[in-house]
Amino acid sequence: MAVAPRVGNACEYLKNYKQACLEVLDKIPETEIARLIELLAAARDQRKQVFLCGNGGSAATASHFATDLGKGASLGREKRFRVLALTDNVPWITALANDTDYSMIFVEPLKNYAGSGDVLICFSGSGNSPNIVRAVEWANANGLITVGVTGRPGGKLGEMAQFPVFIESSHMGLIEDGHFVIQHMLGYYFMEADHEA
């Protein structure tokens, strides 16, 4: 019985968090997500590479999205996604961070792999991570299509990305919740609604 006040406070916090999350998710712009579906479909159909990146929780989102596109939206299909999460090669990332600096961990692999017409999708809550900014600068200068999925106000990523998508919040947890839902909306569109063979 002694824990009842803490439980009550926790339940109230959780209720409020869920409500805030619902409000943020309701503001995700369907037309902008539909536009990203078109970009991804074109990349898949033209055999262009899709690159994904982010830091921290956004790195996990990028890796998850690569799995959904690379396996879920490709397995058993004639048209398959060429997708790579730049977050997934830890030895390469740490070598670059150690030997150059952390701002180079995404742009240097892009220099190895990326070509004109490829797609770079960056997840960033603040939009100001130096490694994200460097990657988008290079991608814009080298003919890639750049997508920035960020929060508000969106920072440099929101200004630089050719296709910015904003989560209408400055709360990092809610921003990351929104980012995760967006990558599932995109991935599951290709798994469930798009029946290209």
Secondary structure as UniProt FT lines:
FT   TURN            2..3
FT   HELIX           4..26
FT   HELIX           30..45
FT   TURN            46..47
FT   STRAND          49..53
FT   HELIX           57..67
FT   HELIX           68..72
FT   TURN            73..76
FT   STRAND          82..85
FT   TURN            86..87
FT   HELIX           90..99
FT   HELIX           102..104
FT   TURN            105..106
FT   HELIX           107..113
FT   TURN            116..117
FT   STRAND          119..124
FT   HELIX           130..141
FT   TURN            142..143
FT   STRAND          145..150
FT   HELIX           155..160
FT   STRAND          163..166
FT   HELIX           172..188
FT   HELIX           189..193
//
